[in-house]
């Protein structure tokens, strides 16, 4: 088994040097670029040599502030091959956000492209480090990506062969909304790749052409797409930006067979004219990163002819914990409604009560995870990682059935406790979404002097919805009919839209901060 994740790339290049590894294009048109396995492997070598030539040593951090383009995997595997630590960042983040992460990780060099270079320059301020620019004009003191790759051809990097060595730090928001650096070792990333490779029928095969739409600064795109593809020897078609019609044409024209996506893509495609024809060559569709509505999944299956395989994971698990394909069934069979499937081979999942005791199948509890794919704690000191026995508390509430298949109910940290009673936001959201004129809803908790916490609902109205007062009255009436009194929203906030992460998940940390701020301003807390 590999010790350094980049060994997968080297093996693929040795096995199929002239095969297509990466295709770079835009969903909105533009130049098409194709790289073979040997192209990618030799370019990654160039990155590793250049980093070593700049004086970087094993364990030092290198930031990747790039959109989905072929040079991102090249840079990523080159960083790992040199023994350094990759720190991927959203290139569309603000300068302040990028600056905080650069300083927190003590980054020595930044690799960026046209999408992120302006923010990187602004973010650096008095914090100094080298900048390598890809696909954009550089200014004094910066180096082009092509020049960088060729600047140290006579140096051989000496990465330590240690599976426990840190490979990547990925920043993820906690309950407070403040990002924390998740420390992922080569062991964790490789373990998840191997765990997924043990699933039958296979998630990824050498004959697959995978869609590389998911952002690769996110662990879903970075390991569950790129890492899985490298191990299998599958091609990845890199796309930056989502245009529903254009992307469907890309899937058809590029012969995409494997579609890893997030729920917003399913929502944009479900029921679309021509969907079945565009996806005729697709072998498997997998949705992850956030929950997929059952009705939406059913509509997609009806209009496309493909059941959506659902996955469950988190950055701290590198990332996949469970997937419906691991439930020992045929590809053509429908997954259990609402299920996220069975844990991957090599991953154990327990469901426990508030005291840490296992609960019977069918009973709600917090999901605990055990496996070699788990992270090494949060940067920089490894805090809050798996316990002494290797178990990690996911903070997710769900249950297991008698087959061991899992169903999620909510996030434990999003649980709202009103007068001592548990309120699961997802239950309230489901009820409010039934009201005519509501297109999207998110529920959070806010401090309340009388009940401990209160329920606040943020609602996005349809374009042709009734007035705000009439809509909130309809929501209140419907909640009184369908929910116990303690679950009723104490406040309904009508908004133009909800904040989302890059993978489509509602950013509830930001909503929670907004709700608490409003409560304080109104004298409610």
TORLO-822704 format. One record per residue: residue in one letter; y, x, z of N, C-alpha, C in turn. Coordinates in steps of 0.1 Angstrom, whole numbers, plus 5000, padded with zeros to 4 digits. Layout:
<nodes>
aYXZYXZYXZ...
</nodes>
This chain:
<nodes>
x498850085000500050005000501250095000x502350044994503650114993504150135007x504850245009505550285021507050265019x507550295007508950275004508950164993x509850054995509749944986509949984971x510650094968510950134955509650184948x508550204955507350244949506750134940x507150014943506649904934507249924920x508549964919509249984906508550104899x508250204906507650324900506250284894x505450214902504150174898504250084885x505249994885505349904873505749984861x506550084863506950174851505750254846x504950294855503750374851502750294844x502650164848501650074842502050014829x503349994827503949924815505249984812x505350104808506750174807507650104797x507050044786507949984776508049834777x507449774787507549634790508949594795x509349474793510649424797510649404812x511549474819511749454833512849364836x514049384830515249304833515949264820x516449144820517249094809518549044816x519649094812520949064817521748974808x522148854812522948764804523748674813x524648594807525448504815525048364811x525048274820524748134817525848064808x526948134807528048084799528248164786x527248244782527248324770527648464773x527648544763528048684765526948774760x527148904762526249004756524848994764x523849024757522449024762522049174763x521449214775521049344777519649344782x518749424776517349434780517049574784x516349584795515849714800514349714803x513749824799512349844801512049894815x510849884819510449934832510850084834x510550164823510950304824512450324825x513250244818514650244818515150224833x514650124839515050094853514650194863x513450244861512850344870513650474869x513950524857514650644856516150634860x516750514858518150494863518150494878x517150424884517050424899516950574904x516150654897516150794901517450864901x518250824890519650884889520450844901x520350714905521150674917520750744929x519450764931518950834943519450984943x519451044932519851184931521351194933x522151104927523551104929523951084944x523350994951523650974965523351104973x522251164970521851284977522851394973x523251404961524251504956525651484963x525951364966527251334973527151374988x525951414993525851455007525251345016x524951235011524351125019522951165023x522551125035521251155040520551025044x519251035046518450925050519050845061x519050715060519550625071521050595069x521850665061523250625059523350505050x524350425052524550295046525350305033x524850235023525550215010525650075007x526950025004527149885002526949854987x526449734984526249684971527149554970x528249564963529149444962529149414947x528049344943527849324928527349184926x527749124915527149004910525749034904x525048924900523748944894523849004880x523549134879523549214867522449314868x522049374857520849464857521149584866x522349624867522649744875522449724890x522449604894522249574909520849614913x519749574906518449624910518249774909x518949834898518849974897519450044909x520649994913521350054924520550034937x520049914939519249884951518049974953x517249984942516050064943516350214944x517450254938517950394939518350424953x519050334960519450354974518150374982x517250284981516050294989515250414986x515150454973514450574969515050704975x516350694977517050814983516850814998x516250715004516150705018517350645025x518350605018519450535024519250385026x520250325032520150185036521050095027x520549995020521349915012521949805021x523249775018524049675025524549575014x523849475010524349384999525349295005x526449264997527449175001527849084990x528248964993528748874983530048924977x529948954963531149004957532348914956x532048784959533148684959533648664973x533248744983533848734996535248774996x536048745006537448785007537448935011x538648995009538749135013538549155028x539049055036538849065051537349065054x536548975048535148965051534449095047x534749145035534149265031534549385040x535749385044536249495052535549495066x535249385072534649375084533149425083x532449395072531149435071531049585068x531949635059531949775057532149865069x533149815078533449885090532249875100x531649755101530649735110529349815107x529049825094527849905090528150055088x529450095089529850235088529350285074x529750215064529250245050529850375045x529050455038529550585033529950575019x529450475011529750464997529550324993x530450274984530350134979530050134964x529050064959528850034945529249894942x530249874933530749744931531049724916x531249594912531449564898532749484897x533049434885534349364883534549254892x533449184896533649064905534149104919x533749214924534149254938535049374939x535449444928536149564930537549544936x538249434932539549414938539549394953x538549314958538449294972538049414979x537149494973536749624979537949714981x538749734971539949814972540849774983x541049644983541949584994541349605007x540049585008539349585021539349725028x539349825019539149965025540350005034x541549975029542650005038542650155042x542550165056542450305061541050355063x540050265060538650295061538350365048x537950495048537750565036536250585033x535850555021534550595016534550595001x533550654994533550664980533350534973x533950514961533750384954533250424940x532150354936531550364923531650234916x532350224905532650104898531850084886x531249964884530349924873531049814865x531249844852531649734843533149694845x533949784851535349754853536149884852x537449874849538249994848538350054862x538250184863538350254876539750314878x540150334890541450404893541150544899x542250614901542050754906541150754919x540250854919539350864930538050794929x537950704919536750624918535850684906x534550654906533650704897532950584889x532750604876532050494869530550504872x529950394871528450384874527650474865x527950474852527250564843527450714846x528650754849528950894853528250924866x528250834875527550854888526050884887x525450804878523950824876523650964871x524451014863524151144856524751264863x525351244875526151364881525251464889x524051434891523251524900521751524895x521651564882520351554875519351654881x519851764887518951874891518551854906x518851744912518551734927517451634928x516451664937515351574940515551524954x515851394955515951334969514751334976x514851354989513651364998513651245008x513351125004513251015013512051025022x512251005035511151015045510150905042x508850935042507850835040507450765054x508350675057508250605070508450455067x507450375068507550235066508450165076x508650225087509550165097511050205095x511250285085512650325083513450205078x514650195081515550085078515750095063x515549975056515749965042517049895038x517349785045518549705042519149635054x520449615054521149535064521749415056x521349295060521949175053522649095064x523949065061524748985070524448835069x524248775080523948635080524748575092x525148445090525948385100525148325111x525548335123524848275135525548145138x525148085150525647955154527247965155x527748075158529248085160529948105146x529148125136529748155123530148295120x529948385131530248525129529048595123x529148675112528048735106527448845115x526148855115525348965122524549035111x524349165113523549235104522049235107x521249175098519849165100519249295095x518549365104517949495100516549475095x516349505082515049495076514449625072x513349665077512649785074511849775061x511449885055510549885044509249815048x508749825060507549755064507749605063x508949555067509149405067509149355053x509949425044510149385030508749385023x508049495024506749515018505749415023x505749395036504849295041504949155035x506249115034506448985028506048975013x506249085006505849094992504349074991x503649155000502149145000501649015005x502248955015501848825020501948715009x503048725001503248624990502148654979x501848774977500848814966499448764970x499248724982497948684987497748534984x498848464980498748314979497948284966x497148184967496448124955496647974954x497047924942497447994930498648084932x498748194924499848294926501248244924x502148294933503548254932504148324920x503748454917504348534906503148604900x503148614887502148694879502848794870x502048884865502648984855503148914842x502548804839502948734827504248644829x504748634841505848554843507148614838x508048534834509448564832510248484843x510748554853511448484864512948464861x513448354866514848334865515548404877x516548494874517248564884518648504886x518648374889519948304892520348324906x519448314916519748324930520448454932x521548454940522348574942521548684949x521648804944520748904950521448984961x522548934966523048984979522448904990x521748794986521048714996519548744996x518848745007517448785008516548704999x516848584997516048504988515948564974x517148594968517148664955516648804956x517048874967516749024967515249054969x514548974977513149004979512148904974x512448774975511548674970511648654955x512648714949512748714934512548854930x513448944933513349084928512149164933x511949154947510849224952509449174948x509349044947508048984943507849024928x508849014920508749044905508349194903x508949284911508649424909507149454913x506649384923505249404927504249354917x504649234911503749174901503949234887x505049304884505349354871505849244862x506549144868507149034860508549064856x508949014845510349024840511248934848x512548984849513548904856514748884846x515048764844516248734835517448704845x518348804845519548804854520648714849x521048614857522148524854523148514865x524448524862525448514872526248394868x526148294876526948164874526048054869x526347934874525447824871526147714863x525747704851526147594842524947514839x524747384844523547314842522947304828x523747264819523247254805522947394799x523847484801523747624796522447694802x522247674814521047734821519747674816x519747544813518547484808518247544794x519247564786519047624773518547774775x519047844785518547974788517047974791x516647884800515247864804514347854792x514847764783514047734771514047854761x515247914758515348014748514748154753x514848174766514348304771512848294775x512248174774510848164778510548174792x511448124801511348144815510048054819x509248124828508048054833508048024848x508948094855508948094869510448064874x510647954881511947904884512147904899x512548014905512948014920514447964920x514747854927516047804927516347754941x517647704943518047634955518247484952x518347404962518447254960519647214951x520847284951521847234941521447234927x520547334923520047334909519147214906x518247184916517447064914518246934913x519346924921520246814921520946804908x521346914902522146914889521246874878x519946904879519046884867518246754868x517946704880517146584882517646474874x516846414866517246294858517946334845x518246454842519046504831518246484818x518946434808518246414795517846544789x516646554784516146674778515446774788x515446734800514946824811513446854808x512646764805511246784803510946884792x511746864781511546954770511947094773x513147104780513647244783512647314792x511947244801511147314811509647314806x509347284794508047274789507147394791x507847514790507147644792507047694806x507647614816507647664829506347644836x505947744844504647734852504847684866x505947724872506147694886507647684889x507947584897509347564902509347574918x510047664923510147674938511547654943x511747574953513047554959513047604973x514047684977514147734990515647744994x515847815006517247845011517747735019x517447605016517847495024516947375021x517047265029516147155027516347085014x515347035008515346954996515046804999x515946724995515746574998514546524990x513746444997512446394992512646314979x513646224980513946134968514446224956x515146324959515646414948514446484942x513546534951512346604946511446504937x511346384941510646284934511246254920x512546244920513246224907513146344898x513146464903512946584895511546584889x510546554897509246554892509046454881x509646334883509446224873510146264860x511346324861512146354849511746484842x511046574849510746714844509246734841x508446654849506946674848506546794857x507346844865507046954874507246914889x506246924897506446914912507247034917x508147014926508947124932508147174944x507747304943507147374955508247404964x508047374977509147404986508747524995x509747604998509547725006510347715019x509947785029510747795041510747935046x511947985049512148125053513448145060x513748275063515048315068515148465066x516348505066516648645064515848735073x515748685086514948765096513448785093x512948705083511548715080511348765066x512348815060512348895047511848825034x511948705031512348595039511348485041x510248485033509448365032508448355044x508348245050507448215061506348125056x506748015049505747915045506147865031x505147815023505447755010504347655008x504647555000503647444998502547504989x502747604981501547654974500547724982x500947754995499947825004499047715011x499247585007498447485014497147455007x496647554999495347554993495147434985x495947424974495847304965496147354951x495847274941496047304927497547294924x497947374914499347374910499847234905x498947164899499347034894499446924904x498946944916498946844926500246834933x500646724937501946704944501846764959x502946834963502946874977503046754986x502646764999502846665009504346625010x504646505009506046465010506746515023x507846585022508546635033508046765039x506846815035506246935040506847055034x506947165042507347295037506147385035x504947325036503647395033503147475045x502147555042501447645051502047775052x501947845063502447985065501748075055x502348175050501748275042500648345049x499648395042498548475048499248595055x498748615068499348725076500448685084x500948565083502048515092501448405101x501648415114501248315123502548235127x502348105129503448015134502847925145x503647925156503347835168504547735169x504147625175505147515178505147505193x506347525199506347525214507447435219x507247395232508247315239509347405245x510247345253511347425259510947525268x509647515273509147615283508247725276x508147715263507347815256505847775255x505547655259504147615258503847545245x502647575239502247525226502147365228x502547295217502547155217501447105207x500846995209499746945200500346925186x499446925176499746895162500446755162x501546755154502246625153503446615162x503446695173504546685183505646785179x506946745181508046835178508146955187x508547065182508747185190509447285182x509847395188510547505181509447585175x509747635162508747715155508947865159x507847925163507848075166507048145155x507448255151506848325140506348465144x505248515139504648645142504148705129x504548825125504048885113504749015111x504149105102504749235099506049215091x506349105086507549075078508749055086x508649055099509849025108510749145109x512049115111513049215111512949305124x513849405125513849495136514949465146x515449345145516649315154517949315146x519049295153520349285147521049425148x521749455138522549585137523549585148x523749695155523149825152522049865162x521849785173520949835183519649755184x519349675174518049605174518049485183x519149435188519249325198518649195192x518049115201517648975197516548975186x515749075186514649075176513449005182x512249025176510948975181510749015196x510048935203509848965217508749075218x508349115231507449225233506049205227x505749075224504449045218504549015203x505749045198506049035183506348895178x506648795187507048665183508548645182x508948575172510348555170510648405170x511648365178512048225179512948185167x512548105158513348075146514547985149x514447915160515547815162515447685154x514247675147514047555139513047465146x513347335145512547235152511647165141x510347155144509447095134508147065140x507147035132505747005137504747055127x503547075132502447115123501446995123x500846965111499846865111498446925113x497346845111496046895114495547005104x496247015093495947115083496647245085x497547245095498447355097499647355088x499847255080501047245072502247205081x503447255077504647245086505647145080x506347075089507446995085508647025094x509747055088510947085095511746955098x512346955110513146835114514646875115x514946995121516347035123516347175129x517647225130517847355136518047325151x517347405159517547395174518947415178x519647515172520947545175521947445171x521547355162522347245157522047115165x521047125174520747005183522046965191x522246845192523446795199522846715212x523246755223522746695236523846605241x523546465240524546365245523946305257x524646325269524246265281522746295285x522346415281521046465284520046425273x520446345263519446305253519646385240x518546425234518546505222518946425209x519946465202520346405189520046515178x519246475169518946565157519946525146x520846625142521846585132521246535119x520046585115519446535103519146385103x518746335115518546185116519746105114x520846155120522146085118522646095104x522446215098522846235084522146145075x520846125077520046035068520545895069x520845845081521345715082522745695075x523645785078524945775072524945785056x523945865051523845875037523445745030x522945655038522445525032523645435029x524845465034526045385033526645405019x526845295012527445294999528845374999x529045464990530245534989530245674996x529045705002528945835008528145924999x528646034995527946124986527346244993x527946285004527446395012527846385026x527046425036527446415050526846535058x527546575068527046685077527446645091x526546655100526746615114526746745123x527646755132527746865142528046815156x527846895166528246855179529546915183x530246845192531546895197531546865212x532146955220532146935235532846805239x532246735249532846605253532746605269x533946575275533946585290533046485296x532846365290532046255296530546275293x530146315281528746315277528146455275x528946555277528546695275528846735261x528246665251528546685237528746545230x529446545219529546425211529246455197x528946355189528546365175529746345166x529946445157531046435147530346435133x530746345125530246335111531346375101x531046465093531946495081531346435069x532146345062531646265051532546295039x531846315028532446325015532246195007x533346125004533245994997533046004982x532445904976532345904962533745884956x533845914943535145904936535645764936x534745664935535145524935534945454948x534845534959534545474972535745384977x535445304986536545214993537445305001x538545255006539445335014538845395026x539545495032538945575043538645485055x539545395058539345305070538145215068x538045165056536945065053535645145053x535645265047534345345047533945385061x534845435069534445465083533945345091x534545235088534145105095532645075091x532445095078531045065073530045155079x530445285080529545385086529245345101x530345305108530145265122529145145123x529345055115528544935115527044965112x526845045102525545085098524845165109x525545255116524945335127524645245138x525445145141525145055152523844975149x523544955137522344885133521044975133x521245095130520145185128519845295138x520845315147520745425157520945385171x520345455180520645425194522145465197x522645405207524145425209524545565211x523745645218524145785221524145875208x523545825198523445895185524645865176x525445765180526545725171527645835170x528145865159529345955158530445905166x531045995174532245965182533445975173x533246045161534346065152533746085138x534346015128533946035114535146095107x534946215101536046285094535746275079x536646215071536446205057537146325050x536346405042536846525036536546525021x537346615014537146615000535846684996x535346785004534146855001533646925014x532446965014531847045025531747185022x531947275031531747425028530247455027x529947535017528547575014528447725013x527247765016526847915014526547935000x526348054996526048094982524748024977x523847984986522547924982522647774984x523747714987523947574987523747515001x523547595011523347535025524747505030x524847395037526147355043526447455055x527647505054528047605064528547535077x527547495085527847415097528647495108x528547625108529347695117530847675115x531247665103532647645100533047495103x532147405101532447265105532447245120x531647325127531547315141532947365147x533347475141534647535146535847435143x535747375131536847275128536747155137x535547105140535446985148535947015162x535547135167536047165181537547185182x538047245171539547265170540247135170x539747035163540346905162540246835176x539046855182538846785195539846845205x540146975205541047035214542446985211x542846975198544146935195544446785199x543346705199543446565202543346545217x543046645225542846635239541546565243x540446585234539146515236538246615243x538546735244537646835251538446935259
</nodes>
